Amino acid sequence: MEKKGLFSQRIRLRHLHTFVAVAQQGTLGRAAETLNLSQPALSKTLNELEQLTGTRLFERGRLGAQLTLVGEQFLTHAVKVLDALNTAGQSLTNKDGANSDVVRIGALPTAALGILPAVIGQFHKQQKDITIQVATMNNTMLLAGLKSGELDLGIGRMSDPELMGGLNYELLFLESLKLVVRPHHPLLQENVTLSRVLEWPVVVSPKGTTPRQNAEAMLQSQGCKIPSGCIETLSASLSRQLTVEYDYVWFVPSGAVKDDLRHGTLTALPVPTYGVGEPIGILTRVDTPLSSGAQTLLSAIRKSMPV
């Protein structure tokens, strides 16, 4: 039997669910928890999938499970299959046939926190009947969701040219990395150095993410490294709550905390900013026109940016 026929006959939904979960979570351990599986069972399913595809989909190491280029390309198809099944299931339960206007947007967690609340608030004053579905995810999942048609708009980062095929990118702003704390944090009463900062509990993005890589590069430039015992999370809301209420130091992209810094809810530590900043922009599909609701939301996002 030809390889393609063998693949289509032996591939199962559990393979796709496992693959997408690992891509989303970045480690086999977190993916196993998400799927309520043991890690050995998840590893077995992932190995089966890589045997079926005949190639490695992840590079596994101390940084977790990183998608290979082939894996990132396969992710687009896996998400599309699972989304199609979800849509089919929803159609069976949609008895009244209602087809209200829905805009689906995917965003990096910190971008969602920094941009979307004010945008959505203004948008719904004019477009009360449009439903907005917001999903926060890493950049790889965001690109896959756009290509599969699961998302209408994305707020994320430019990626490798091979992964940007079929997508438009429009720059919104450059996002620098900041170290923020609550007002009256003891660090604000002394001469701040990175080595001194790391004596306090730290909140950072998970390994393999761009904010984490920027944090590690900043620390490495000063001969430091992220300490053990830190909090690793993609949840901007959890990170913010820990920082506002306790003595954590949050390594965070600037866009996520611009309102908190302006209102004095959080304070940036006086440490040098590393690099010129990461470009954050709007992502859309080249070959699919936006609905009127999506166009209105896109316009609202553009207007929210400082001139």
Secondary structure, 3 states (H helix, E strand, C coil): CCHHHHHHHHCCHHHHHHHHHHHHHCCHHHHHHHHCCCHHHHHHHHHHHHHHHCCCCEEEECCEEEECHHHHHHHHHHHHHHHHHHHHHHHHHCCCCCCCCEEEEEECHHHHHHHHHHHHHHHHHHCCCCEEEEEECCHHHHHHHHHHCCCCEEEECCCCHHHCCCEEEEEEEEECEEEEECCCCHHHHCCCCHHHHCCCCEEECCCCCHHHHHHHHHHHHCCCCCCCCCEECCCHHHHHHHHHHCCCEEEEEHHHHHHHHHHCCCEECCCCCCCCCEEEEEEEECCCCCCHHHHHHHHHHHHHCCC
